[in-house]
Amino acid sequence: MLSTLQNKEQKIAVIGLGYVGLPIALAFARKLKVIGFDINEQRVEMMRNGIDPSSELEKEAFENCDIEFTTSLDKLREARFFIVAVPTPVDEHNVPDLTPVLKASETIGKAIKPGDCVVFESTVYPGCTEEDCLPVIERISGLTAGKDFSYGYSPERINPGDKVHTLENVVKVVSGSNPEILELVANVYEMVIEAGVHRASSVKVAEAAKIIENTQRDLNIALMNELSIIFDRMGINTYEVLEAAGTKWNFLKFFPGLVGGHCIGVDPYYLTYKSAKLGYSSRVILAGRVINDEMAAWVAKKTVQAIIKNGGNMAQSKVLVMGATFKENVTDIRNSKVADVVRELQGYSVKVDVVDPFASSKELQHEYGFGLAEEAGSDYDAVIVAVNHEQYLNLDDAYFASITKPGAIIADLKGIYRNKINSREYWSL
């Protein structure tokens, strides 16, 4: 199959063209014939016109790419190598929602043929590919995995907003249903991954490797958040402590903050869910999740306490929240913990304005029930700088003085204005 793909005699298909799928599809399309498949016709039409719906890629990224964007199942059937890159969220109870990946498996089942290969990239718990997804493909197609068609797993490592650690220069973990397929999957990805690939011994190992990448980060950030709460009671600045501790060669540099998004704040729940199914109740991982999920409420409480201390009336107080996306310099609002901060503040009867240079007001309104203010107002009792977008980095003391009341608090969650705010009360995690 490898040579026929390289000679463009056969096609590769990428299913799901979001933050993960589109960069992968375009990378392969510079080498191979690619079918980019998505169920959202509006998004597909945008991509046909060289527009990334996620606003991550410039129009130039679509140039010199041999790709056909489609919602057609008939067109999808022309592919022989399938890559699945759909979201894997959790529901309101933090239980894994496999609906997207199982729907994608149904679609694969309608398109796959004997001799084809399917590779999953979506983040799942160990065992999900072989225990949950493949049976769906088998049921729909009437084919047997490992016999009639081959399969593999290669976890995505796309980092939205990161222009340094891109798809091509980050090592890719790959796995296959047998040694021969492992080599096929590895060789296919090696065509676009300049940093090379790491061959995992099994699909489960590759799945587990992905899930612990983000679980490890979640736990380390949880430790920083807990330290921030402790140091706040001691009256010392967490960032100063981390700066001092960071002078030791083996100190790991993590920082406190709101943990949202579709990876770090979600993936650990996939691991603990599967763990519970196997009879083991996680303690450390879930403890970290509890701390990180409660940070939004703690930030809101600290802000309200500061307003009350300054003699403010909650019903007449105004707070500006700067930043609504889940991280800096992206448009992605999925699982943004800033929304939790807003809800908590509104629960205290505070009037909240939200601004963000990247987020869509319409999407925020649909997802969380609040939109964006056209611009920052004035006479705020507090300002919470929740996301360190590039547009905020050079703001100074005079700016914050111009939009706040005397005695207002500036809550700088990322510590970007440390030692720069003098005319107002300053606080950071």
C-alpha positions in Angstrom: 0.0 0.0 0.0 2.8 2.4 0.8 4.1 2.6 -2.7 0.7 3.1 -4.2 0.0 5.9 -1.8 3.3 7.5 -2.7 2.6 7.2 -6.4 -0.8 8.7 -5.8 -2.5 5.6 -7.2 -4.4 5.3 -3.9 -5.8 7.9 -1.5 -5.6 8.7 2.2 -8.6 10.1 4.0 -8.7 12.2 7.2 -12.0 12.1 9.0 -12.7 15.1 11.2 -11.1 18.4 10.1 -10.8 20.4 13.3 -7.7 21.6 15.2 -6.1 18.2 14.8 -7.5 16.8 11.5 -7.0 19.7 9.2 -3.2 20.2 9.8 -2.7 16.5 9.3 -4.7 16.4 6.1 -2.8 19.3 4.6 0.5 17.9 5.6 -0.2 14.7 3.8 -1.8 16.5 0.9 1.6 18.1 0.1 2.9 14.5 -0.5 -0.2 12.3 -1.3 -3.7 12.5 -2.7 -6.0 13.2 0.3 -9.7 13.2 1.0 -10.6 15.6 3.8 -13.9 14.4 5.3 -16.1 16.3 7.7 -19.8 16.1 8.5 -20.1 19.9 8.7 -20.9 21.3 5.2 -20.3 24.9 6.2 -16.9 24.1 7.5 -16.0 22.0 4.5 -17.0 24.9 2.2 -14.8 27.3 4.1 -11.9 24.9 3.7 -12.6 24.6 0.0 -12.0 28.3 -0.1 -8.7 28.1 1.8 -10.1 29.2 5.1 -9.4 27.4 8.3 -12.6 27.5 10.4 -10.5 27.3 13.6 -8.4 30.3 12.5 -5.2 28.4 13.2 -3.8 28.1 9.7 -3.2 30.9 7.1 -4.5 30.6 3.5 -1.0 29.8 2.4 -1.2 26.5 4.3 -3.8 25.3 1.7 -1.5 26.0 -1.3 0.1 23.2 -3.3 -2.1 20.6 -1.6 -3.7 17.7 -3.4 -6.8 17.5 -1.3 -10.5 17.3 -1.9 -12.7 18.4 1.0 -16.0 16.6 1.2 -19.0 15.4 3.2 -19.7 12.7 0.7 -19.6 9.1 1.9 -19.2 7.9 -1.8 -16.1 10.1 -2.1 -14.7 8.7 1.2 -15.0 5.2 -0.2 -12.2 6.0 -2.6 -9.6 6.0 0.2 -7.6 3.0 1.3 -5.9 4.5 4.3 -8.2 6.2 6.9 -7.1 8.5 9.7 -9.7 9.4 12.4 -9.2 12.7 14.2 -12.5 13.6 15.8 -13.0 15.1 19.3 -13.3 13.0 22.4 -15.0 15.2 25.1 -16.6 14.4 28.4 -20.2 15.0 29.4 -21.5 17.2 32.2 -20.7 14.5 34.7 -17.1 14.2 33.4 -17.8 10.8 31.9 -16.1 10.1 28.5 -18.4 10.9 25.6 -17.4 8.5 22.8 -20.2 9.6 20.5 -18.0 11.4 17.9 -15.4 8.6 17.7 -18.1 5.9 17.5 -20.0 7.9 14.8 -16.7 8.1 12.9 -16.3 4.4 13.3 -19.8 3.9 11.8 -18.7 6.1 8.9 -15.5 4.0 8.4 -17.6 0.9 8.5 -19.6 2.1 5.5 -16.5 3.1 3.6 -13.9 0.5 4.4 -12.9 -2.3 2.0 -10.8 -5.5 2.4 -7.1 -4.6 2.5 -7.7 -1.1 3.9 -6.1 0.4 7.0 -7.6 2.7 9.6 -5.6 4.7 12.2 -7.2 6.5 15.1 -5.7 9.7 16.4 -8.4 10.8 18.8 -7.4 10.7 22.5 -9.0 7.8 24.3 -8.4 5.4 27.2 -6.2 2.4 26.7 -8.3 -0.3 25.0 -10.9 2.0 23.4 -9.7 1.5 19.8 -9.8 -2.3 19.9 -12.7 -2.8 22.4 -15.1 0.0 21.4 -14.3 1.4 17.9 -13.2 -1.7 15.9 -16.4 -3.7 16.8 -18.5 -0.9 15.3 -16.5 -1.0 12.1 -16.8 -4.8 12.0 -20.6 -4.7 12.6 -21.2 -2.1 9.9 -18.8 -3.5 7.3 -19.1 -7.2 7.9 -15.3 -7.3 7.9 -12.9 -8.6 10.6 -10.3 -6.4 12.1 -6.8 -7.7 11.8 -7.9 -10.1 9.0 -9.9 -8.3 6.4 -8.6 -4.8 7.3 -5.7 -3.5 9.4 -5.6 -0.9 12.0 -3.3 1.3 14.2 -3.3 4.1 16.6 -1.1 7.3 16.5 -2.0 9.9 19.2 -2.3 13.5 18.1 0.2 16.0 19.5 -1.2 19.2 18.0 -0.9 22.2 20.3 -3.3 25.0 19.3 -1.6 28.4 19.0 1.9 26.9 19.2 4.0 27.9 16.1 7.1 26.2 17.4 6.0 22.7 18.3 4.2 21.9 15.0 3.0 18.7 13.5 6.2 18.2 11.5 8.8 18.8 14.2 7.3 16.8 17.1 8.0 13.0 17.3 4.9 11.0 16.5 4.0 7.8 18.4 2.7 5.1 16.1 1.3 1.6 16.6 -0.2 -1.2 14.5 -2.3 -4.4 14.7 0.8 -6.4 13.9 4.5 -5.8 13.1 3.9 -5.4 9.4 1.1 -2.9 9.9 3.2 -1.1 12.5 5.9 -0.5 9.8 3.2 0.6 7.3 1.8 3.2 9.7 5.3 4.3 10.7 6.4 4.7 7.1 3.2 6.6 6.2 3.7 9.1 9.0 7.4 9.4 8.3 6.6 11.0 5.0 5.4 14.1 6.9 6.9 14.0 10.4 10.4 15.4 10.1 11.2 14.7 13.7 10.6 11.0 13.1 8.3 8.4 14.8 8.4 6.3 17.9 7.1 2.7 17.3 5.0 1.6 20.3 4.7 -2.2 20.9 0.9 -2.2 20.9 -2.1 0.0 20.3 -2.8 0.0 24.0 0.7 1.3 24.8 0.2 4.1 22.3 -3.2 5.0 23.8 -1.8 5.0 27.3 1.2 7.1 26.3 -1.1 9.9 25.0 -3.4 9.8 28.0 -0.6 10.2 30.6 1.0 13.1 28.7 -1.8 15.4 29.7 -2.5 13.6 33.0 1.0 14.4 34.1 0.6 18.1 33.2 -2.7 18.2 34.9 -1.3 16.9 38.2 1.7 19.2 38.1 -0.5 22.3 37.5 -2.8 21.1 40.3 0.2 21.1 42.6 1.0 24.7 41.5 -2.6 25.7 42.1 -2.7 24.2 45.6 0.6 25.9 46.4 -0.9 29.2 45.1 -3.7 28.9 47.6 -1.3 28.1 50.4 1.1 30.9 49.6 -1.8 33.3 49.3 -2.6 32.7 52.9 1.0 33.2 53.8 1.1 36.6 51.9 3.8 35.6 49.5 3.7 35.6 45.7 3.7 32.2 44.0 5.6 33.3 40.9 8.4 34.7 43.1 8.6 31.4 44.9 8.7 29.5 41.6 11.3 31.9 40.2 13.5 31.2 43.2 12.9 27.4 43.2 13.5 27.3 39.4 17.2 28.1 39.9 17.8 24.5 40.8 18.7 22.3 37.8 16.1 19.6 38.3 13.1 21.8 39.3 10.2 21.3 36.9 8.7 24.6 35.8 5.0 24.5 36.0 2.7 27.4 36.8 -0.8 27.9 38.4 -3.8 28.8 36.3 -7.2 27.8 35.0 -7.1 24.4 33.4 -9.5 24.1 30.6 -9.5 23.1 26.9 -10.1 19.8 25.2 -6.9 18.0 26.5 -5.5 18.6 29.9 -8.9 19.3 31.5 -10.5 16.3 29.8 -8.1 13.4 29.2 -7.5 12.4 32.8 -11.2 11.6 33.1 -10.8 9.0 30.3 -8.0 7.3 32.3 -9.9 7.3 35.6 -13.1 6.1 33.9 -11.3 3.1 32.5 -9.5 2.5 35.8 -12.9 2.4 37.7 -14.2 0.0 35.1 -11.3 -2.3 36.0 -12.0 -2.0 39.7 -9.4 0.6 40.7 -10.5 4.0 42.0 -8.0 6.7 41.2 -7.0 8.9 44.1 -4.0 11.0 43.0 -5.4 11.8 39.5 -8.9 12.7 40.6 -7.5 14.8 43.5 -5.7 16.9 40.9 -8.8 17.2 38.9 -10.8 18.5 41.9 -8.2 21.2 42.6 -8.0 22.4 39.0 -11.8 22.3 38.6 -12.3 24.4 41.7 -9.8 27.2 40.8 -12.4 29.2 38.9 -14.6 29.4 42.0 -11.6 30.4 44.1 -10.6 33.2 41.8 -14.1 34.6 41.8 -14.3 34.4 45.6 -10.9 36.2 46.0 -12.1 38.9 43.7 -15.4 39.4 45.5 -13.6 39.5 48.9 -11.4 42.2 47.6 -14.3 44.3 46.3 -16.1 43.9 49.7 -12.9 44.8 51.5 -12.8 48.0 49.5 -16.4 48.8 50.5 -18.1 47.7 47.3 -21.7 46.7 47.0 -22.1 43.5 45.0 -25.2 44.5 43.3 -23.6 47.7 42.0 -20.1 46.3 41.3 -18.6 45.8 37.9 -15.8 43.4 37.0 -14.0 43.1 33.7 -12.7 39.7 32.6 -10.0 39.8 30.0 -9.8 36.7 27.9 -12.4 34.0 27.4 -10.6 31.3 25.4 -9.1 28.3 27.1 -5.5 29.4 26.4 -3.6 32.4 25.0 -3.7 33.3 21.3 -6.3 30.8 20.1 -10.0 31.1 19.2 -10.9 27.8 21.0 -13.4 28.2 23.8 -14.1 24.5 24.4 -14.2 23.8 28.1 -12.9 27.3 29.0 -12.8 27.7 32.7 -13.1 31.4 32.2 -16.8 30.7 31.7 -16.9 29.2 35.2 -15.3 32.4 36.6 -18.0 34.5 34.9 -20.8 32.3 36.3 -19.3 32.4 39.8 -19.1 36.2 39.7 -22.7 36.5 38.4 -23.7 34.3 41.3 -22.6 37.1 43.6 -24.8 39.5 41.6 -21.8 41.2 40.1 -22.1 42.8 36.6 -19.5 41.2 34.4 -18.1 42.4 31.1 -15.9 40.0 29.1 -13.5 41.0 26.3 -11.3 38.8 24.1 -9.5 39.6 20.8 -9.8 36.0 19.6 -13.1 34.5 20.8 -16.4 34.7 19.0 -19.1 36.5 20.9 -21.7 34.4 19.1 -20.0 31.1 20.1 -19.7 32.2 23.7 -23.3 33.1 23.8 -24.3 29.8 22.4 -22.0 27.7 24.6 -22.0 29.6 27.9 -24.9 32.1 27.8 -22.8 35.3 27.7 -21.3 37.3 24.9 -18.4 39.8 24.6 -18.5 43.5 25.3 -17.5 45.6 22.3 -14.8 47.2 24.3 -13.7 47.6 27.9 -15.7 50.2 29.9 -14.6 52.2 32.9 -15.1 52.4 36.6 -14.6 48.7 37.2 -14.2 47.5 40.8 -11.9 44.7 39.6 -10.2 43.4 36.5 -9.4 39.7 36.0 -6.8 39.1 33.4 -7.6 35.4 32.8 -5.8 34.7 29.6 -2.4 36.2 28.6 -3.2 37.0 25.0 -0.4 38.8 23.1 -2.5 41.9 22.9 -2.4 42.2 26.7 1.3 41.7 27.3 2.3 45.4 27.0 -0.6 47.0 28.9 0.6 49.1 31.7 -0.4 50.6 35.0 -1.9 53.7 33.4 -4.2 51.5 31.3 -5.6 49.7 34.2 -5.9 53.0 36.2 -8.0 54.4 33.3 -10.6 51.7 33.4 -10.9 51.1 37.1 -12.0 52.9 40.3 -9.4 53.9 42.8 -8.7 51.0 45.1 -9.8 48.4 42.5 -8.1 45.1 42.3 -6.2 43.8 39.3 -6.3 39.9 39.4 -3.5 38.8 37.1 -3.9 35.1 36.9 -0.8 34.5 34.8 1.5 36.9 36.6 2.3 38.9 33.5 2.1 42.3 35.3 4.1 41.4 38.4 5.9 44.6 39.6 4.2 46.7 37.0 0.9 47.6 38.8 1.4 50.4 41.3 -1.8 52.5 41.4 -4.2 49.7 42.1 -4.2 46.7 44.3 -2.5 43.8 42.6 -3.0 40.0 43.0 -1.9 37.0 41.1 -2.2 33.3 41.5 
